[in-house]
Amino acid sequence: MTIIKKQAGPRMSQIVIHGETVYLSGQVGEIDTDITTQTQSVLAKIEALLAEAGSSKEHLLSATIWLKTMDDFAAMNSVWDEWVKDIVPPARACGESRLAHDSLLVEITITAAIA
């Protein structure tokens, strides 16, 4: 079976397609902004990457969300809930984790089906 990798760099690919499944690398938002802005930015990136892969948020299978602090859980969820309000949401996990840069507040990885 063919594996397609898109937006590949020396460290990782932003999109990996295997069969009818799309895997996105962890997406982060704009540094030095609040949790709401970062979450909106991440979800916009995810939508663009899914479109490039031939999928969409309607075909999400799972999401893993890492927050710098669980103090941001409610604010992140308000953005997330708005984003998924018109679809059946995917399986999801959310936890607290130290992220790659001190200014990052959220990182999200996605697995989706091809549309």
VOGU-3710 file (C-alpha; in Angstrom, 3 decimals, decimal comma):
1> mtiikkqagp> 0,000/0,000/0,000  1,256/3,460/-0,888  2,205/6,030/1,715  2,019/9,681/0,642  3,851/12,366/2,601  3,116/16,047/2,002  4,795/19,195/3,225  7,789/17,107/4,222  10,768/18,731/5,858  13,968/17,358/7,349
11> rmsqivihge> 12,238/16,525/10,656  8,653/15,590/9,775  5,821/15,653/7,282  2,769/17,789/8,008  0,495/15,257/6,271  0,831/11,487/5,903  -1,759/9,545/3,930  -1,917/5,760/4,193  -4,790/4,059/2,440  -7,893/6,090/3,238
21> tvylsgqvge> -6,481/7,579/6,451  -4,875/10,997/6,944  -2,491/11,698/9,805  -1,556/15,281/10,617  1,489/16,251/12,624  0,928/18,292/15,775  -0,310/21,767/14,868  0,422/24,828/16,965  -0,925/28,360/16,877  0,563/31,809/16,747
31> idtdittqtq> 3,217/32,322/19,412  2,648/35,068/21,985  -1,157/35,080/21,693  -3,842/33,889/24,096  -5,378/30,409/24,192  -8,438/31,464/22,199  -6,355/32,907/19,351  -3,938/29,980/19,370  -6,761/27,426/19,268  -8,483/29,260/16,403
41> svlakieall> -5,181/29,379/14,516  -4,520/25,666/15,065  -7,990/24,690/13,857  -7,621/26,869/10,747  -4,315/25,117/9,958  -5,952/21,740/10,494  -8,784/22,584/8,093  -6,293/23,690/5,414  -4,164/20,557/5,812  -7,210/18,297/5,719
51> aeagsskehl> -8,380/19,995/2,514  -4,951/19,481/0,956  -5,161/15,803/1,901  -8,637/15,391/0,388  -10,471/15,327/3,702  -12,332/17,699/6,001  -13,341/18,125/9,623  -16,519/16,161/8,849  -14,272/13,096/8,458  -12,304/13,424/11,701
61> lsatiwlktm> -11,586/10,146/13,453  -9,598/11,322/16,467  -7,958/14,362/17,993  -5,292/14,603/20,664  -4,972/17,974/22,362  -2,095/19,060/24,558  -2,453/22,165/26,713  0,385/23,952/28,458  -1,925/24,223/31,459  -5,316/22,716/32,179
71> ddfaamnsvw> -6,280/26,210/33,382  -6,929/26,884/29,650  -9,249/23,863/29,258  -12,533/25,819/29,343  -11,329/28,543/26,965  -9,907/26,010/24,498  -13,133/23,974/24,702  -15,250/27,023/23,859  -13,343/27,389/20,563  -13,325/23,632/19,928
81> dewvkdivpp> -17,063/23,316/20,645  -17,846/26,075/18,155  -15,622/24,375/15,550  -17,331/20,967/15,872  -20,886/22,183/16,511  -22,155/21,187/13,047  -20,504/17,750/12,902  -20,426/14,592/14,963  -17,203/15,158/16,927  -14,292/12,713/16,775
91> aracgesrla> -12,838/10,628/19,562  -10,706/13,008/21,615  -8,135/13,115/24,368  -6,802/16,205/26,115  -3,991/16,545/28,607  -1,454/18,919/30,053  2,057/18,842/28,630  5,158/20,951/28,349  5,194/22,172/24,742  8,135/22,919/22,433
101> hdsllveiti> 8,155/26,692/23,076  7,219/28,546/26,266  4,725/30,742/24,394  2,791/27,792/22,964  -0,421/27,068/24,836  -2,016/24,319/22,691  -1,007/21,644/20,184  -3,464/19,386/18,352  -2,903/16,239/16,294  -5,590/14,815/14,031
111> taaia> -6,395/11,543/12,319  -9,096/11,654/9,645  -10,581/9,589/6,851  -10,280/10,593/3,205  -13,472/12,315/2,100
//
